[in-house]
Every structure is written in structure tokens, then in C-alpha cells.
Amino acid sequence: MTTYAVGDIQGCLEPLKRLLDELDFSPDRDQLWSVGDVVNRGPQSLATLRFVKSLGPAFRMVLGNHDLHLLASARGYRQPTPKDTLDDVLAAHDAPQLLDWLQSQPLLIYDQGYVMTHAGLPPQWSLATAVARAKEVENALSGPEASLFFAHMYGNKPALWDDQLKAPERWRVITNYFTRMRFCTAQGELELHCKLGPGQGPEGFAPWYAHPNRKTAGQKLIFGHWAALDGQACGADLFPLDTGCVWGKRLRILNFDTGAYHHWDCGS
């Protein structure tokens, strides 16, 4: 068995299928992890969602910001924007089953010596703390508080974690760390406006992974979300997988056994 992890698919199903064919991926034998954002902005959100769900136990994913946006839109808490490509999912006959399955996915996976989240881990959290915080949101999504979660999910504040925070603000900052973070301070204060590359952030902020006292340094960490990073090396034990497929660049897959990256040119 080989385990692979794939970057942000965002409805780009054909590049995913071609790359899996090239790797001779078999759901009967292998496993595919996804860093989230399986839908939106690309041309085949519905087909992608159906495909990854059809892989059954061979597929594991964490929720990304676009996946949560789809769920919030479907549950009536957000109107799709002109940039969204979610209409086919929302109108599908099997939408209830697909959305319930999507909503059951975690924010964090820790297995086989790897941690995977969509955007990363804030520097001030240990792995044990991150696992516990992810579980808080996962419990909200899987229970009667899901409506309260989606009603208050959007927003950039609070920008900094505080143990005294109460839901729903508590859930919001946890979700922003796991699904939207790029730049922050060493204390974990978020800057959620800048989407530029790592050397172009606002003064006083640095990429979340670059802080020297990051508590999860040394932990193998898989993440996506940051297309402007373009998969460039950002430190030992860090595996950035968003290489901008939806923007006509590449789709990236990591082979756990070899540590090698494989790519498909999404502009071809």
C-alpha cells in the first residue's frame, strides 16, 4: 500500500484523475489524502466531490475554507459569490448525501507520522493543543450546534487565540487558523488579508511556519491553501501541496513512502 497526499483540487477533476493514473493509484490497494478545498473555482466541483466520496475508505481529507463555504452556502448562511462554481453541487439530486459526507470530515488528521491541515498550525500551539482545538470544531459540525457554527463562521476577528474565548467566536478563530492562515505573529495573531508570497507579507507578520519558536517544529506537516507559495521549500518536515492547479499551474501529489512530489501541468 502507498499513501499519497494531494494539494488543493478545487474542482479540477481531470488533472487529478490523470495524475492518479500516472501513479497507478488503486483504491483497493492505496490511500489518497487531500489537504481540502476539493471544490470551488474549478470546472467540476460536483464530479470531484462524487469521485473522492466514491473512493470510500481509500480517501481521507481535511476541510478547507472553500469546502466550508460550500457547506455554509448550502445550509443557507451565505450566498455564493460570482467567483464560485458551486451551482452544480447545490442543484444535484444527491446533494444532501454529498454535503452530509463533506460536513463529517475533520479539520486535522494525525496518522502515519504526518499531521495534515488545510492551512497549517499556529506557532503557539503544540500538536496536542491543535488536535484538541480541531476536535472542538469537528464536534460542533457533527452536532446540533452546526447551525450556530455556520451562522457565525465568517469574519477575521478574533485575530488571536485566547483560552477564555467562548463559542461561536472560539470556533471562528480555530477555523481561521486551520483553513485561512498564511501570515501571523509569533504569538499567533492572524493577518488574513494578504495572499501574496511569503516574502511579501505585511510588516510585523511572517509566514506561520517561519517563526523560530513554533511548537510543532520537527513534526511532519502537510498543508495546502497558499497558492502564492507555489510549493516552494519552506523548511524541513514541511510539505506544501498547493501549487495553483485551479490557476493553470500544477497539481501536486506527495508520495509518503519516497517523499517525492509528482505533478500534473494543469495548463495543458
N, C-alpha and C positions, 0 to 999 in steps of 0.2 A: 504493500500500500504506500502511495505517495500522497502527502498533503501539500496542497498549493494554496496560496492566498492571492486574490485578485484585487486590483485597485478599483476606483470609482467607475462603475459600469454606466450609470446614468442613462439607461435605455438604449445602449449601443450593443444590441444582442449579437449582430453578425460578427463583429470583431471578437467577441468573447467565444463564440462557437468555433471560429476559425483557429483561434489560439489553443483552445482545448483540443481540437482535432490534431493540431500540430504536435501537441504534447501527448497524444494518445490517452487522454483522460478517459477513465471509465468510472461511472458512479457505483458500479459493482465492486470496484477494487480501490478506488482513490477517494480523496476528500478534497472539497473546494471550500475555502473560507473567503468571505467577502468583507471588505472594510466598510461596507454600507454605501449609501447613495446608489442603490441599484436602479432607481428610477429618476426620471425628470431631466429635461433639457435635450435629451436624445430622442430618436425617432420611434423607438419600440419599447416604451415603458411597460405596456400590458404584456407583450410577448416575453419580455425579460422577466417580469415578475412570475409569470406562469412557468417559464423554463426553470428558474432557480428553485421554485417551490417543488417542481416535479422531480428534482434530484433527491428529494427525501432526506434521509439521514446523511447522505454524502455531502450535503451543503450546510454550512454554518455561516451566519452573518451577524454583524452588529448594526444597529440603527445609525443612519446618518441624518443630517439635517434635512435632506430632500425627502427621505423616507418619512420622517416625522411630519414634514409639510404636507405630504400626500395624505397622511392619516388625519391631520387637523382639518384639511380641506374636505375630506370625505365625511368627517364627523360633524361638519357644519360650523367649524370655528374659524375658518379662514377662506377667503375667496381665492381661487387660483389666479395667478398673475399672467399678463400677456406672454411672459417668457416660459411659462410652464407648458409641459407636454403631457398632461395627466388626464385629458378628457377621455381617452380610450379606457383607462383604468376605471374612472368614475362611472362610466356608462356600461361597463362589462356585466354580463349576466352572472359571472362568478365573482364579482367584486366583493361581496360580503365575505366569502371564504378567503380570498386573497388578502383582504385588509385585516381580517382577524389573525391570519397567519403572520402577517407582517408585524402587527402590533404585539405579538407574542415574542418577538426577537429581543435579545439582550442589548445593553449598551457596551458591555465588556465581556470578552472571552479570555480566560486564562487556562491554557492547556498546552501540552507538549513542550513546555518550557517557554512558550511565547505568550505575550499579552497583546490583544488586539482591541483597539477602539477606533472610532472614525477619525477623530481629530488629534488625539494624543492624551497625555496625562499632565495635569498641572504640576509645576515643580515642587509645590509644598506638600503634596500628598504622597504617602507611602503606597505601595501596592495594596496592602491590606485595607487602607483607608479608601482607595479608589474602588476596590471591589465592594466595600460596604455602601459607598455612596451610589454606585451604579445600581445596586440592588434596591435602594430606596425608590428610584425612578421606575425600575422594572416592576416593582410591586404596585406602584400607582397605575401603571399602564395595564396591568393584568387584573385590576380590581375595580371596585365601584368608584374610585377616585379618578378614573381616567378622564372623565368629562371635565373635572376641575383642572387636571393637568393641561389638557389641550386649550381650555379657555384662557389660561394664563401662561402658556408656553413661550409666546413671543415677547421679545424685549431684551435689552442689553444690561439691565440693572436687576439685581445687584451685580456689580462687576467683580466682586471679591468675596470669597467664601468666608463665612462666619458660622461657627458651630451653633450659634444661637438662632440662626435663621429658621423660620417656620414655613411650611408649605402654604401656598404654592411657590413663593419666592425661592425657597430652598431647592425645589425641583428645577426651577428655571436656571439657576446658576450651575447646578450639577450638569444639566443637559447642555448648557453652553460650553462648559469645559470639555465634555466628551464629543460634541458634534460640531462646534463652531470655532473653537480656539485656533489661533495662529500665533499672535503676539500677546505677551503678558509680562508682568514684572516678576522679579524673583519671589515676591510674596504671593503671586498668583492673581494680581489684578488684571482683568482682561481688557484688551483693546480689540473691539470686534468690527471696526470699520475698514481697516487696511487689509487688502487682499494681494498686496504686492509680494515680491520675493523676500527672502529672509534678510537681505542686507538693506532693505528699503523701508523698514518699519519706522514708526514714529519715535521721537526722542523719548528715552526713558523706558522703552519696551524692547524686548528681544524675543526671538522665537522660543516657544515654550520649552523646547528640548535643549536650548543653549545655555541655560542657567547652570553655573558650575556646581551648585549645591542641590540640584534636582534629586529628589529622594528615590527615584526609580532608576537612576543611572546604573548601568550594568545589567539591567533587565532587558531581554529581547522584546522589542516593542514594534508592532506592525500598525501602521496608520495610513490614512489617505487624506482627503479633504483639501489639501493645499496644492492646487494645480500649478500655481506660480513657482512652487518649489521644483516642479518638473522632475521629481525623483532623484535629485542630486544627493550625493552622500552628505549626511548631516551628523555623523558620529557613529562610533562603534555600537552595535546591538540595536540600531535604529533602521527600520525598513520602510521607507516612504514609497507608497504604491500609486499615488495619484499622479499620473503622467499625462493628463489632459486629453483622454480619448475623445470626450464629447466636443472638444475644441479642435478636433482634427489632428491631434498629435498621436500618442501611443497608448495602448492598453498594456499594463504591466502585470505579470504574474510572478510570484516568488515560489521557488521550489524549496520546501523545508529541508529536504534531505541533502541537497547540494549547496543551498544558499545562493543559487544562481537566479538571476532575473531573466524572464523571457518576455518578448514584446511583440505586439502586432501594430503595424502602422495603420492608424485609423483614418488617415487621409487617402489611402489607396482605394 
